[in-house]
């Protein structure tokens, strides 16, 4: 199984979970899953990790700054050369299902402006997570996209959030707590107050 994880999930991991992981069981679990390629960090997420919350993610997951670790684990996963599987279906969904038509009408976005926004959206980390997931699925992998986003309220953005997009594309999503719960037997929790 390939687990593709977003920046906010990694930030939640280091802010809310690792401070209670006194014996580094959770940290070791994530390091081993990233090392063996089960958890995938794409290049766009890695870039965000470098500056989001003043680099806290890379500070706490310091193995992600080690060149040998990154080379051996083939991380971050390069997305610039990925092609979109079934582009006709994908772009139909992008133009019709992924767009928040209410926001598009309220902002009176022209066709030319929409094309520019669409290109920008396709280069965003969220869409690169989705495209990477689609590529793994095309290769026969079971994929799980981990995101802290919810499907409700898109903060007045032109395009929907990851869970809604993944629903249309039949990509399974879970939150970080749901992921940790899935591997509860593999992680020996020792939480000390």
mmCIF file of the C-alpha atoms, coordinates in Angstrom:
data_MODEL
# 
_entry.id   MODEL 
# 
loop_
_atom_site.group_PDB 
_atom_site.id 
_atom_site.type_symbol 
_atom_site.label_atom_id 
_atom_site.label_alt_id 
_atom_site.label_comp_id 
_atom_site.label_asym_id 
_atom_site.label_entity_id 
_atom_site.label_seq_id 
_atom_site.pdbx_PDB_ins_code 
_atom_site.Cartn_x 
_atom_site.Cartn_y 
_atom_site.Cartn_z 
_atom_site.occupancy 
_atom_site.B_iso_or_equiv 
_atom_site.pdbx_formal_charge 
_atom_site.auth_seq_id 
_atom_site.auth_comp_id 
_atom_site.auth_asym_id 
_atom_site.auth_atom_id 
_atom_site.pdbx_PDB_model_num 
ATOM 1   C CA . UNK A 1 1   ? 0.000   0.000  0.000   1.00 0.00 ? 1   UNK A CA 1 
ATOM 2   C CA . UNK A 1 2   ? 1.165   3.498  -0.854  1.00 0.00 ? 2   UNK A CA 1 
ATOM 3   C CA . UNK A 1 3   ? 0.264   6.144  1.694   1.00 0.00 ? 3   UNK A CA 1 
ATOM 4   C CA . UNK A 1 4   ? 0.542   9.627  0.222   1.00 0.00 ? 4   UNK A CA 1 
ATOM 5   C CA . UNK A 1 5   ? 0.579   12.280 2.940   1.00 0.00 ? 5   UNK A CA 1 
ATOM 6   C CA . UNK A 1 6   ? -0.066  16.020 2.875   1.00 0.00 ? 6   UNK A CA 1 
ATOM 7   C CA . UNK A 1 7   ? 1.831   18.798 4.644   1.00 0.00 ? 7   UNK A CA 1 
ATOM 8   C CA . UNK A 1 8   ? -0.828  19.540 7.251   1.00 0.00 ? 8   UNK A CA 1 
ATOM 9   C CA . UNK A 1 9   ? -0.864  15.907 8.351   1.00 0.00 ? 9   UNK A CA 1 
ATOM 10  C CA . UNK A 1 10  ? 2.897   15.988 8.832   1.00 0.00 ? 10  UNK A CA 1 
ATOM 11  C CA . UNK A 1 11  ? 2.556   19.254 10.736  1.00 0.00 ? 11  UNK A CA 1 
ATOM 12  C CA . UNK A 1 12  ? -0.109  17.704 12.986  1.00 0.00 ? 12  UNK A CA 1 
ATOM 13  C CA . UNK A 1 13  ? 2.174   14.731 13.555  1.00 0.00 ? 13  UNK A CA 1 
ATOM 14  C CA . UNK A 1 14  ? 5.054   16.870 14.808  1.00 0.00 ? 14  UNK A CA 1 
ATOM 15  C CA . UNK A 1 15  ? 2.912   19.369 16.741  1.00 0.00 ? 15  UNK A CA 1 
ATOM 16  C CA . UNK A 1 16  ? 0.332   17.177 18.437  1.00 0.00 ? 16  UNK A CA 1 
ATOM 17  C CA . UNK A 1 17  ? 1.598   13.600 18.499  1.00 0.00 ? 17  UNK A CA 1 
ATOM 18  C CA . UNK A 1 18  ? 5.393   13.514 18.697  1.00 0.00 ? 18  UNK A CA 1 
ATOM 19  C CA . UNK A 1 19  ? 5.608   15.645 21.870  1.00 0.00 ? 19  UNK A CA 1 
ATOM 20  C CA . UNK A 1 20  ? 3.960   12.717 23.708  1.00 0.00 ? 20  UNK A CA 1 
ATOM 21  C CA . UNK A 1 21  ? 6.016   10.047 21.945  1.00 0.00 ? 21  UNK A CA 1 
ATOM 22  C CA . UNK A 1 22  ? 8.687   9.851  24.649  1.00 0.00 ? 22  UNK A CA 1 
ATOM 23  C CA . UNK A 1 23  ? 10.136  6.558  23.475  1.00 0.00 ? 23  UNK A CA 1 
ATOM 24  C CA . UNK A 1 24  ? 10.037  7.511  19.763  1.00 0.00 ? 24  UNK A CA 1 
ATOM 25  C CA . UNK A 1 25  ? 7.799   4.600  18.765  1.00 0.00 ? 25  UNK A CA 1 
ATOM 26  C CA . UNK A 1 26  ? 5.616   6.770  16.551  1.00 0.00 ? 26  UNK A CA 1 
ATOM 27  C CA . UNK A 1 27  ? 8.629   8.586  15.110  1.00 0.00 ? 27  UNK A CA 1 
ATOM 28  C CA . UNK A 1 28  ? 10.360  5.266  14.374  1.00 0.00 ? 28  UNK A CA 1 
ATOM 29  C CA . UNK A 1 29  ? 7.189   3.931  12.759  1.00 0.00 ? 29  UNK A CA 1 
ATOM 30  C CA . UNK A 1 30  ? 6.945   6.899  10.389  1.00 0.00 ? 30  UNK A CA 1 
ATOM 31  C CA . UNK A 1 31  ? 10.654  6.814  9.629   1.00 0.00 ? 31  UNK A CA 1 
ATOM 32  C CA . UNK A 1 32  ? 10.524  3.114  8.716   1.00 0.00 ? 32  UNK A CA 1 
ATOM 33  C CA . UNK A 1 33  ? 7.369   3.530  6.589   1.00 0.00 ? 33  UNK A CA 1 
ATOM 34  C CA . UNK A 1 34  ? 8.952   6.457  4.730   1.00 0.00 ? 34  UNK A CA 1 
ATOM 35  C CA . UNK A 1 35  ? 12.257  4.569  4.357   1.00 0.00 ? 35  UNK A CA 1 
ATOM 36  C CA . UNK A 1 36  ? 10.604  1.544  2.760   1.00 0.00 ? 36  UNK A CA 1 
ATOM 37  C CA . UNK A 1 37  ? 8.410   3.660  0.473   1.00 0.00 ? 37  UNK A CA 1 
ATOM 38  C CA . UNK A 1 38  ? 5.071   2.823  2.093   1.00 0.00 ? 38  UNK A CA 1 
ATOM 39  C CA . UNK A 1 39  ? 4.614   6.464  3.083   1.00 0.00 ? 39  UNK A CA 1 
ATOM 40  C CA . UNK A 1 40  ? 5.331   8.809  0.190   1.00 0.00 ? 40  UNK A CA 1 
ATOM 41  C CA . UNK A 1 41  ? 6.270   12.448 0.564   1.00 0.00 ? 41  UNK A CA 1 
ATOM 42  C CA . UNK A 1 42  ? 5.983   14.202 -2.772  1.00 0.00 ? 42  UNK A CA 1 
ATOM 43  C CA . UNK A 1 43  ? 8.343   17.001 -3.780  1.00 0.00 ? 43  UNK A CA 1 
ATOM 44  C CA . UNK A 1 44  ? 5.714   19.757 -3.437  1.00 0.00 ? 44  UNK A CA 1 
ATOM 45  C CA . UNK A 1 45  ? 4.900   18.663 0.124   1.00 0.00 ? 45  UNK A CA 1 
ATOM 46  C CA . UNK A 1 46  ? 8.612   18.476 0.945   1.00 0.00 ? 46  UNK A CA 1 
ATOM 47  C CA . UNK A 1 47  ? 9.043   22.054 -0.298  1.00 0.00 ? 47  UNK A CA 1 
ATOM 48  C CA . UNK A 1 48  ? 6.182   23.189 1.930   1.00 0.00 ? 48  UNK A CA 1 
ATOM 49  C CA . UNK A 1 49  ? 7.787   21.375 4.883   1.00 0.00 ? 49  UNK A CA 1 
ATOM 50  C CA . UNK A 1 50  ? 10.863  23.557 4.471   1.00 0.00 ? 50  UNK A CA 1 
ATOM 51  C CA . UNK A 1 51  ? 9.028   26.779 5.226   1.00 0.00 ? 51  UNK A CA 1 
ATOM 52  C CA . UNK A 1 52  ? 5.698   25.983 6.851   1.00 0.00 ? 52  UNK A CA 1 
ATOM 53  C CA . UNK A 1 53  ? 5.727   26.678 10.598  1.00 0.00 ? 53  UNK A CA 1 
ATOM 54  C CA . UNK A 1 54  ? 9.324   27.891 10.234  1.00 0.00 ? 54  UNK A CA 1 
ATOM 55  C CA . UNK A 1 55  ? 10.546  24.469 9.114   1.00 0.00 ? 55  UNK A CA 1 
ATOM 56  C CA . UNK A 1 56  ? 9.184   22.668 12.197  1.00 0.00 ? 56  UNK A CA 1 
ATOM 57  C CA . UNK A 1 57  ? 8.406   19.474 10.263  1.00 0.00 ? 57  UNK A CA 1 
ATOM 58  C CA . UNK A 1 58  ? 11.975  18.994 9.041   1.00 0.00 ? 58  UNK A CA 1 
ATOM 59  C CA . UNK A 1 59  ? 13.319  20.019 12.429  1.00 0.00 ? 59  UNK A CA 1 
ATOM 60  C CA . UNK A 1 60  ? 11.322  17.309 14.202  1.00 0.00 ? 60  UNK A CA 1 
ATOM 61  C CA . UNK A 1 61  ? 11.588  14.708 11.431  1.00 0.00 ? 61  UNK A CA 1 
ATOM 62  C CA . UNK A 1 62  ? 15.281  15.351 11.019  1.00 0.00 ? 62  UNK A CA 1 
ATOM 63  C CA . UNK A 1 63  ? 15.823  12.117 9.091   1.00 0.00 ? 63  UNK A CA 1 
ATOM 64  C CA . UNK A 1 64  ? 14.105  13.950 6.195   1.00 0.00 ? 64  UNK A CA 1 
ATOM 65  C CA . UNK A 1 65  ? 17.101  16.279 6.005   1.00 0.00 ? 65  UNK A CA 1 
ATOM 66  C CA . UNK A 1 66  ? 19.669  13.468 5.739   1.00 0.00 ? 66  UNK A CA 1 
ATOM 67  C CA . UNK A 1 67  ? 20.850  13.086 2.140   1.00 0.00 ? 67  UNK A CA 1 
ATOM 68  C CA . UNK A 1 68  ? 21.568  9.358  2.465   1.00 0.00 ? 68  UNK A CA 1 
ATOM 69  C CA . UNK A 1 69  ? 18.115  8.677  3.923   1.00 0.00 ? 69  UNK A CA 1 
ATOM 70  C CA . UNK A 1 70  ? 16.418  10.633 1.143   1.00 0.00 ? 70  UNK A CA 1 
ATOM 71  C CA . UNK A 1 71  ? 18.476  8.911  -1.541  1.00 0.00 ? 71  UNK A CA 1 
ATOM 72  C CA . UNK A 1 72  ? 17.902  5.395  -0.192  1.00 0.00 ? 72  UNK A CA 1 
ATOM 73  C CA . UNK A 1 73  ? 14.182  5.953  0.395   1.00 0.00 ? 73  UNK A CA 1 
ATOM 74  C CA . UNK A 1 74  ? 13.770  7.727  -2.959  1.00 0.00 ? 74  UNK A CA 1 
ATOM 75  C CA . UNK A 1 75  ? 12.118  10.663 -1.234  1.00 0.00 ? 75  UNK A CA 1 
ATOM 76  C CA . UNK A 1 76  ? 10.819  13.199 -1.962  1.00 0.00 ? 76  UNK A CA 1 
ATOM 77  C CA . UNK A 1 77  ? 8.821   11.634 -4.785  1.00 0.00 ? 77  UNK A CA 1 
ATOM 78  C CA . UNK A 1 78  ? 9.250   13.635 -7.984  1.00 0.00 ? 78  UNK A CA 1 
ATOM 79  C CA . UNK A 1 79  ? 5.937   14.795 -9.490  1.00 0.00 ? 79  UNK A CA 1 
ATOM 80  C CA . UNK A 1 80  ? 7.043   17.130 -12.272 1.00 0.00 ? 80  UNK A CA 1 
ATOM 81  C CA . UNK A 1 81  ? 7.151   14.378 -14.901 1.00 0.00 ? 81  UNK A CA 1 
ATOM 82  C CA . UNK A 1 82  ? 3.923   12.632 -13.910 1.00 0.00 ? 82  UNK A CA 1 
ATOM 83  C CA . UNK A 1 83  ? 1.214   12.341 -16.507 1.00 0.00 ? 83  UNK A CA 1 
ATOM 84  C CA . UNK A 1 84  ? -2.457  12.369 -15.606 1.00 0.00 ? 84  UNK A CA 1 
ATOM 85  C CA . UNK A 1 85  ? -3.994  8.951  -16.213 1.00 0.00 ? 85  UNK A CA 1 
ATOM 86  C CA . UNK A 1 86  ? -7.197  9.106  -18.267 1.00 0.00 ? 86  UNK A CA 1 
ATOM 87  C CA . UNK A 1 87  ? -6.789  12.852 -19.000 1.00 0.00 ? 87  UNK A CA 1 
ATOM 88  C CA . UNK A 1 88  ? -10.134 13.199 -20.809 1.00 0.00 ? 88  UNK A CA 1 
ATOM 89  C CA . UNK A 1 89  ? -12.093 12.064 -17.752 1.00 0.00 ? 89  UNK A CA 1 
ATOM 90  C CA . UNK A 1 90  ? -9.815  13.985 -15.376 1.00 0.00 ? 90  UNK A CA 1 
ATOM 91  C CA . UNK A 1 91  ? -10.151 17.319 -17.185 1.00 0.00 ? 91  UNK A CA 1 
ATOM 92  C CA . UNK A 1 92  ? -13.903 16.858 -17.544 1.00 0.00 ? 92  UNK A CA 1 
ATOM 93  C CA . UNK A 1 93  ? -14.104 16.418 -13.765 1.00 0.00 ? 93  UNK A CA 1 
ATOM 94  C CA . UNK A 1 94  ? -11.736 19.347 -13.219 1.00 0.00 ? 94  UNK A CA 1 
ATOM 95  C CA . UNK A 1 95  ? -13.901 21.669 -15.315 1.00 0.00 ? 95  UNK A CA 1 
ATOM 96  C CA . UNK A 1 96  ? -17.208 20.487 -13.869 1.00 0.00 ? 96  UNK A CA 1 
ATOM 97  C CA . UNK A 1 97  ? -16.941 18.643 -10.538 1.00 0.00 ? 97  UNK A CA 1 
ATOM 98  C CA . UNK A 1 98  ? -13.778 19.987 -8.900  1.00 0.00 ? 98  UNK A CA 1 
ATOM 99  C CA . UNK A 1 99  ? -14.701 23.636 -9.384  1.00 0.00 ? 99  UNK A CA 1 
ATOM 100 C CA . UNK A 1 100 ? -16.876 25.488 -6.907  1.00 0.00 ? 100 UNK A CA 1 
ATOM 101 C CA . UNK A 1 101 ? -19.362 26.966 -9.379  1.00 0.00 ? 101 UNK A CA 1 
ATOM 102 C CA . UNK A 1 102 ? -20.869 29.300 -6.775  1.00 0.00 ? 102 UNK A CA 1 
ATOM 103 C CA . UNK A 1 103 ? -17.490 30.933 -6.141  1.00 0.00 ? 103 UNK A CA 1 
ATOM 104 C CA . UNK A 1 104 ? -16.826 31.048 -9.884  1.00 0.00 ? 104 UNK A CA 1 
ATOM 105 C CA . UNK A 1 105 ? -20.082 32.952 -10.432 1.00 0.00 ? 105 UNK A CA 1 
ATOM 106 C CA . UNK A 1 106 ? -19.641 35.236 -7.406  1.00 0.00 ? 106 UNK A CA 1 
ATOM 107 C CA . UNK A 1 107 ? -16.160 36.253 -8.481  1.00 0.00 ? 107 UNK A CA 1 
ATOM 108 C CA . UNK A 1 108 ? -17.304 36.582 -12.111 1.00 0.00 ? 108 UNK A CA 1 
ATOM 109 C CA . UNK A 1 109 ? -14.305 34.640 -13.372 1.00 0.00 ? 109 UNK A CA 1 
ATOM 110 C CA . UNK A 1 110 ? -13.883 34.784 -17.122 1.00 0.00 ? 110 UNK A CA 1 
ATOM 111 C CA . UNK A 1 111 ? -12.908 31.749 -19.208 1.00 0.00 ? 111 UNK A CA 1 
ATOM 112 C CA . UNK A 1 112 ? -9.365  33.098 -19.614 1.00 0.00 ? 112 UNK A CA 1 
ATOM 113 C CA . UNK A 1 113 ? -9.027  33.705 -15.861 1.00 0.00 ? 113 UNK A CA 1 
ATOM 114 C CA . UNK A 1 114 ? -10.403 30.244 -15.179 1.00 0.00 ? 114 UNK A CA 1 
ATOM 115 C CA . UNK A 1 115 ? -7.749  28.662 -17.423 1.00 0.00 ? 115 UNK A CA 1 
ATOM 116 C CA . UNK A 1 116 ? -5.007  30.524 -15.531 1.00 0.00 ? 116 UNK A CA 1 
ATOM 117 C CA . UNK A 1 117 ? -6.458  29.452 -12.167 1.00 0.00 ? 117 UNK A CA 1 
ATOM 118 C CA . UNK A 1 118 ? -6.796  25.876 -13.403 1.00 0.00 ? 118 UNK A CA 1 
ATOM 119 C CA . UNK A 1 119 ? -3.113  25.768 -14.424 1.00 0.00 ? 119 UNK A CA 1 
ATOM 120 C CA . UNK A 1 120 ? -2.110  27.178 -11.053 1.00 0.00 ? 120 UNK A CA 1 
ATOM 121 C CA . UNK A 1 121 ? -4.300  24.614 -9.288  1.00 0.00 ? 121 UNK A CA 1 
ATOM 122 C CA . UNK A 1 122 ? -2.749  21.737 -11.259 1.00 0.00 ? 122 UNK A CA 1 
ATOM 123 C CA . UNK A 1 123 ? 0.708   22.777 -10.014 1.00 0.00 ? 123 UNK A CA 1 
ATOM 124 C CA . UNK A 1 124 ? -0.419  23.042 -6.378  1.00 0.00 ? 124 UNK A CA 1 
ATOM 125 C CA . UNK A 1 125 ? 0.716   20.439 -3.839  1.00 0.00 ? 125 UNK A CA 1 
ATOM 126 C CA . UNK A 1 126 ? -2.859  19.236 -3.296  1.00 0.00 ? 126 UNK A CA 1 
ATOM 127 C CA . UNK A 1 127 ? -3.347  18.349 -6.944  1.00 0.00 ? 127 UNK A CA 1 
ATOM 128 C CA . UNK A 1 128 ? 0.116   16.833 -7.181  1.00 0.00 ? 128 UNK A CA 1 
ATOM 129 C CA . UNK A 1 129 ? -0.887  14.543 -4.283  1.00 0.00 ? 129 UNK A CA 1 
ATOM 130 C CA . UNK A 1 130 ? -3.968  13.512 -6.249  1.00 0.00 ? 130 UNK A CA 1 
ATOM 131 C CA . UNK A 1 131 ? -2.048  13.029 -9.505  1.00 0.00 ? 131 UNK A CA 1 
ATOM 132 C CA . UNK A 1 132 ? 0.642   10.971 -7.737  1.00 0.00 ? 132 UNK A CA 1 
ATOM 133 C CA . UNK A 1 133 ? -2.105  8.843  -6.184  1.00 0.00 ? 133 UNK A CA 1 
ATOM 134 C CA . UNK A 1 134 ? -3.702  8.278  -9.593  1.00 0.00 ? 134 UNK A CA 1 
ATOM 135 C CA . UNK A 1 135 ? -0.331  7.195  -10.995 1.00 0.00 ? 135 UNK A CA 1 
ATOM 136 C CA . UNK A 1 136 ? 0.181   4.686  -8.162  1.00 0.00 ? 136 UNK A CA 1 
ATOM 137 C CA . UNK A 1 137 ? -3.345  3.332  -8.718  1.00 0.00 ? 137 UNK A CA 1 
ATOM 138 C CA . UNK A 1 138 ? -2.628  2.974  -12.437 1.00 0.00 ? 138 UNK A CA 1 
ATOM 139 C CA . UNK A 1 139 ? 0.388   0.819  -11.505 1.00 0.00 ? 139 UNK A CA 1 
ATOM 140 C CA . UNK A 1 140 ? -1.865  -1.461 -9.462  1.00 0.00 ? 140 UNK A CA 1 
ATOM 141 C CA . UNK A 1 141 ? -1.066  -0.083 -5.999  1.00 0.00 ? 141 UNK A CA 1 
ATOM 142 C CA . UNK A 1 142 ? -3.598  0.328  -3.228  1.00 0.00 ? 142 UNK A CA 1 
ATOM 143 C CA . UNK A 1 143 ? -3.443  4.016  -2.340  1.00 0.00 ? 143 UNK A CA 1 
ATOM 144 C CA . UNK A 1 144 ? -4.461  5.956  0.716   1.00 0.00 ? 144 UNK A CA 1 
ATOM 145 C CA . UNK A 1 145 ? -4.209  9.742  0.701   1.00 0.00 ? 145 UNK A CA 1 
ATOM 146 C CA . UNK A 1 146 ? -3.764  11.223 4.190   1.00 0.00 ? 146 UNK A CA 1 
ATOM 147 C CA . UNK A 1 147 ? -5.128  14.720 4.643   1.00 0.00 ? 147 UNK A CA 1 
ATOM 148 C CA . UNK A 1 148 ? -6.436  16.829 7.469   1.00 0.00 ? 148 UNK A CA 1 
ATOM 149 C CA . UNK A 1 149 ? -8.789  18.620 5.106   1.00 0.00 ? 149 UNK A CA 1 
ATOM 150 C CA . UNK A 1 150 ? -12.511 18.058 5.392   1.00 0.00 ? 150 UNK A CA 1 
ATOM 151 C CA . UNK A 1 151 ? -14.944 17.955 2.517   1.00 0.00 ? 151 UNK A CA 1 
ATOM 152 C CA . UNK A 1 152 ? -17.055 20.757 3.963   1.00 0.00 ? 152 UNK A CA 1 
ATOM 153 C CA . UNK A 1 153 ? -16.511 24.463 3.334   1.00 0.00 ? 153 UNK A CA 1 
ATOM 154 C CA . UNK A 1 154 ? -13.746 25.329 0.963   1.00 0.00 ? 154 UNK A CA 1 
ATOM 155 C CA . UNK A 1 155 ? -12.972 28.763 2.405   1.00 0.00 ? 155 UNK A CA 1 
ATOM 156 C CA . UNK A 1 156 ? -14.323 30.552 -0.658  1.00 0.00 ? 156 UNK A CA 1 
ATOM 157 C CA . UNK A 1 157 ? -11.735 28.906 -2.920  1.00 0.00 ? 157 UNK A CA 1 
ATOM 158 C CA . UNK A 1 158 ? -12.394 28.267 -6.586  1.00 0.00 ? 158 UNK A CA 1 
ATOM 159 C CA . UNK A 1 159 ? -11.633 24.547 -6.406  1.00 0.00 ? 159 UNK A CA 1 
ATOM 160 C CA . UNK A 1 160 ? -12.856 21.898 -3.980  1.00 0.00 ? 160 UNK A CA 1 
ATOM 161 C CA . UNK A 1 161 ? -10.760 20.366 -1.238  1.00 0.00 ? 161 UNK A CA 1 
ATOM 162 C CA . UNK A 1 162 ? -8.865  17.084 -1.480  1.00 0.00 ? 162 UNK A CA 1 
ATOM 163 C CA . UNK A 1 163 ? -11.541 14.775 0.029   1.00 0.00 ? 163 UNK A CA 1 
ATOM 164 C CA . UNK A 1 164 ? -14.212 15.853 -2.485  1.00 0.00 ? 164 UNK A CA 1 
ATOM 165 C CA . UNK A 1 165 ? -11.823 15.545 -5.407  1.00 0.00 ? 165 UNK A CA 1 
ATOM 166 C CA . UNK A 1 166 ? -10.666 12.124 -4.194  1.00 0.00 ? 166 UNK A CA 1 
ATOM 167 C CA . UNK A 1 167 ? -14.267 11.000 -3.810  1.00 0.00 ? 167 UNK A CA 1 
ATOM 168 C CA . UNK A 1 168 ? -14.920 11.762 -7.496  1.00 0.00 ? 168 UNK A CA 1 
ATOM 169 C CA . UNK A 1 169 ? -11.710 9.963  -8.497  1.00 0.00 ? 169 UNK A CA 1 
ATOM 170 C CA . UNK A 1 170 ? -12.285 7.011  -6.157  1.00 0.00 ? 170 UNK A CA 1 
ATOM 171 C CA . UNK A 1 171 ? -9.108  7.624  -4.165  1.00 0.00 ? 171 UNK A CA 1 
ATOM 172 C CA . UNK A 1 172 ? -9.387  6.554  -0.522  1.00 0.00 ? 172 UNK A CA 1 
ATOM 173 C CA . UNK A 1 173 ? -8.668  9.263  2.036   1.00 0.00 ? 173 UNK A CA 1 
ATOM 174 C CA . UNK A 1 174 ? -8.130  9.193  5.780   1.00 0.00 ? 174 UNK A CA 1 
ATOM 175 C CA . UNK A 1 175 ? -6.995  11.604 8.451   1.00 0.00 ? 175 UNK A CA 1 
ATOM 176 C CA . UNK A 1 176 ? -3.788  11.212 10.447  1.00 0.00 ? 176 UNK A CA 1 
ATOM 177 C CA . UNK A 1 177 ? -5.604  9.811  13.517  1.00 0.00 ? 177 UNK A CA 1 
ATOM 178 C CA . UNK A 1 178 ? -7.343  7.254  11.283  1.00 0.00 ? 178 UNK A CA 1 
ATOM 179 C CA . UNK A 1 179 ? -3.976  6.257  9.790   1.00 0.00 ? 179 UNK A CA 1 
ATOM 180 C CA . UNK A 1 180 ? -2.409  5.832  13.225  1.00 0.00 ? 180 UNK A CA 1 
ATOM 181 C CA . UNK A 1 181 ? -5.423  3.804  14.308  1.00 0.00 ? 181 UNK A CA 1 
ATOM 182 C CA . UNK A 1 182 ? -4.980  1.502  11.284  1.00 0.00 ? 182 UNK A CA 1 
ATOM 183 C CA . UNK A 1 183 ? -1.467  0.632  12.453  1.00 0.00 ? 183 UNK A CA 1 
ATOM 184 C CA . UNK A 1 184 ? -2.276  0.580  16.156  1.00 0.00 ? 184 UNK A CA 1 
ATOM 185 C CA . UNK A 1 185 ? -0.896  -2.954 16.525  1.00 0.00 ? 185 UNK A CA 1 
ATOM 186 C CA . UNK A 1 186 ? 2.387   -1.991 14.820  1.00 0.00 ? 186 UNK A CA 1 
ATOM 187 C CA . UNK A 1 187 ? 3.017   1.038  17.044  1.00 0.00 ? 187 UNK A CA 1 
ATOM 188 C CA . UNK A 1 188 ? 3.798   0.442  20.704  1.00 0.00 ? 188 UNK A CA 1 
ATOM 189 C CA . UNK A 1 189 ? 2.467   3.594  22.299  1.00 0.00 ? 189 UNK A CA 1 
ATOM 190 C CA . UNK A 1 190 ? 4.041   4.769  25.505  1.00 0.00 ? 190 UNK A CA 1 
ATOM 191 C CA . UNK A 1 191 ? 2.505   8.115  26.303  1.00 0.00 ? 191 UNK A CA 1 
ATOM 192 C CA . UNK A 1 192 ? 3.847   9.799  29.402  1.00 0.00 ? 192 UNK A CA 1 
ATOM 193 C CA . UNK A 1 193 ? 2.381   12.978 30.846  1.00 0.00 ? 193 UNK A CA 1 
# 
